[in-house]
Amino acid sequence: MPLLKEFRDFAMKGSVIDLAIGVIIGAAFGKIVNSLVNNIIMPPIGLLLGRVDFSNLFLNLSGQPAGSLKEATDRGIPVLAYGAFLNTVFEFLIIAFVLFLVIRQVNRFRGQPAPKEPSAEEKLLGEIRDVLKSQATKDQTATGK
């Protein structure tokens, strides 16, 4: 029973719950990015490159004829589906860029740490500097310079 209590205490800590929420939101965000890449970004890029459908790009490894990636996979033909890989790379780059922007904003909201109070030595050195400056000013006015 102590093991179950320890596990319950661990699972109910705020950081574990926050992590679970982050994973769920991350999965939902991944679906949004997937749709963005497949339905919004890749079609115009494919159009610019001569009506290429990236999701259907593949390299047939068997030599058997296949008209599409779906046909090849349905027939069990070994293929390298590099179009799907390109889509995944675009998804990763978008997610990485969005995370960069989010972390940048979080760091901006945190602000700069408050300046620390000068130490006793720094205060003493500042006083000595001020005294030396005032003596130099007095010497210049006394000599007429």
BELGI-V482007 format. One record per run of one state. SS is the DSSP state (~ for helix, > for strand, _ for the rest). FROM is the first residue (numbers start at 1). LEN is the number of residues. If there is no record, write none. Layout:
# BELGI-V482007
SS	FROM	LEN
SS	FROM	LEN
This chain:
# BELGI-V482007
_	1	1
~	2	10
_	12	2
~	14	35
_	49	5
~	54	3
_	57	2
>	59	2
_	61	8
~	69	6
_	75	4
>	79	2
_	81	1
~	82	29
_	111	9
~	120	24
_	144	2
